Amino acid sequence: MLNQQFDISLEHVEDEVWAAKVLSNYILLDQTSELPRLKDIPATRKKRLVILKWLASHFEQGTNYPEAKVNEILKQFHPDCATLRREMIGYNLMQRESGIYWRQT
């Protein structure tokens, strides 16, 4: 039992290290802004999910956002806010109803 718990913990650490590497490969610091910028939207689903979770973390839980505000926030990181917004909905990181968005818990 102890070995199984250790293996699960080790796997979690390895996942976190891998996610940090993905973030470092896809995010750059913009010299004209204090916010990091997304270089590209990853093509692979696993890498894209890491990026989308990172983007979702920039939205407050329990706060409702009109679509224009979601676009404004996402454009700070990448110009293709529509794709990022749809992907966050598709991965259930955010929800949408009647033009209002909120972050999933």
DOMILUM-252304 format. One record per residue (C-alpha): x, y, z. Coordinates in steps of 0.1 Angstrom, whole numbers, padded with zeros to 4 digits, always signed. Layout:
BEGIN
XYZ
...
***
This chain:
BEGIN
+0000+0000+0000
+0028+0024+0009
+0046+0018-0024
+0014+0024-0043
+0009+0058-0025
+0045+0066-0032
+0041+0058-0069
+0010+0080-0072
+0029+0109-0055
+0058+0104-0078
+0036+0104-0108
+0019+0136-0096
+0053+0153-0092
+0064+0141-0127
+0031+0155-0141
+0038+0189-0125
+0074+0190-0138
+0061+0182-0173
+0034+0208-0171
+0060+0234-0159
+0082+0225-0189
+0052+0229-0213
+0045+0263-0198
+0081+0274-0202
+0081+0263-0238
+0049+0281-0248
+0050+0312-0227
+0073+0342-0231
+0077+0374-0211
+0067+0404-0232
+0091+0433-0227
+0064+0458-0233
+0040+0443-0208
+0043+0428-0174
+0021+0399-0184
+0035+0368-0201
+0024+0360-0236
+0014+0327-0252
+0037+0320-0282
+0014+0295-0298
-0016+0274-0290
-0003+0238-0287
-0015+0213-0313
-0015+0183-0289
-0044+0180-0266
-0023+0172-0235
-0001+0203-0239
-0031+0225-0249
-0049+0214-0216
-0019+0226-0196
-0020+0260-0213
-0058+0263-0210
-0056+0255-0172
-0030+0282-0169
-0053+0307-0187
-0083+0297-0167
-0063+0305-0135
-0065+0342-0146
-0102+0342-0140
-0117+0344-0105
-0139+0316-0093
-0174+0328-0084
-0172+0358-0108
-0194+0361-0139
-0177+0376-0170
-0195+0390-0201
-0179+0377-0233
-0163+0410-0240
-0144+0408-0207
-0133+0372-0214
-0120+0383-0247
-0102+0413-0232
-0085+0391-0206
-0075+0364-0232
-0062+0390-0257
-0036+0400-0231
-0020+0365-0236
-0028+0357-0273
-0046+0374-0302
-0069+0344-0309
-0092+0348-0280
-0121+0331-0297
-0103+0298-0300
-0090+0300-0265
-0125+0308-0251
-0141+0279-0270
-0114+0255-0259
-0118+0265-0223
-0155+0258-0226
-0148+0225-0245
-0125+0213-0217
-0150+0224-0190
-0126+0249-0175
-0152+0275-0179
-0190+0275-0184
-0212+0297-0206
-0248+0307-0205
-0266+0336-0223
-0233+0353-0230
-0220+0351-0194
-0189+0330-0186
-0176+0317-0153
-0148+0295-0142
-0154+0260-0131
-0144+0250-0096
***
